[in-house]
Amino acid sequence: QVQLEESGGGLVQPGGSLRLSCAASGFTFSNYGMSWYRQAPGKERELVAAITSTGGTNYADSVKGRFTISRDNGKKTVYLQMNSLKPEDTADYYCNAQRRRWGTLEYDYWGQGTQVTVSS
């Protein structure tokens, strides 16, 4: 059974840091691209950061310089290090795994989400 389980969310003050983790199981983790998305109340889900199976990364402009995505294939885990947090970062954060073959999306898995609240 494929599973993605996020953890590490919580309440932090502006300027603080938080590290999210997404533990994967049930598939060959190293063959999948991994991403973090977030969704704030009343807003659409947006891509925050992505890391390919070979280690290439992309970030939303709003988090560049503050967030870092990384992966540990041995632990089958992807991380999102969040620094200099702002109230605008408040959202539910979701882990995503994708597998493509010949350019076609074959698998698309989602975690249940973890809440991040940035407030004084």
N, C-alpha and C positions, 0 to 999 in steps of 0.2 A: 504494500500500500504506500502510495506517494504521500509524503508529509513535509510541510514547511512550517516551522514553529518559531515565531518571533518572540524575543524577550529583551528586557533592558529598558523598556519605556518607564515613564514616571513623571513626577513633577519636579521641575528645576527652575531656578531663577534666571532672569536674563543675564547673558554673559557666561553662563555655566556650560558644562559639557555633559554629554551622555553618549554611551556606546550601545547601539542596538546589535543584536545577534539574531541570525536566522539559521537554525539547525535543519538540515535536509536529510531525508531518508527515503528509501524505496526506489531510487534511480541512480544512474551513474553521474554523480555530481559534477565531475570534472568535464563532462561533455556539454554542460549547460551554461548559457549565459545567465547571470543573476542580476537582479535589479531591486531597488527600493523605490516604492511609490508612496505618496501620502495623500490624504484627503481630509480637508478641513470642513467643518460644518457649512453646508450650503454651497460648497464648491465642488468642482469636478476633480477626480483623481488625477494627479500629475506625477510624471517621472521625476524623481529626485536624483538618482545616480544609478549607473549601470556598469557592470564589469563583464567582459566577454570571457569565453572559455580560455583564452590565451592571455588574459590580464589587461587588455585595453579598457580604458575607463571613459565615461562621459558624465557630466554633471549639469543640472539645471543652473542657469545663470544666478539664480537667487541664493545658491548655496556654495558656489565656487569660492575656494579659499577658506571655507569654514568646515565643510564636510569631506570625509574621505571614505571611499568604499574599498574594501579589500576582501580577499577570500583565502580560506585555508582548505585546500582540497583534501588534505589528510584528515581533518576534522569534519569535512563536509559542512562547512559553515561559512556564511558570508556576513560581514560586519559593516556597520555604518557608524563611523566616529563623527560625532557632531560637536563642534566647538563654537564658542561665541554665539550661543543660542539666542534667538530673538522671539518675542511673542508671536510673530508671524509664522514661526516654525511649528506652532501648535497644530496638531493633526493626529489622525490615526495613520500609522506607518505600516506598510504591507511589503512583504517579501515576495518576489516573483522569480520563477525559473522558466526558461524557454530553451527549447531544442529545435534546431532547424536542420533540414536535410535537403540538399540541392536548392537552397534558398527558400524553401517552403517551411512554414511553421508546422511542426509536428506535435509538440507538446507545450502546454502553457499552464503552469501550476501557480497557485496563490496560497499564501499563509492566511491566518485568521486576523492578523493585525495586532499592533501594540500601540497604546496611546501615549503620546508625548504632549505634555502641557508645560509651556514656558510662561511663568507668571510670578510676580512679586507677592 
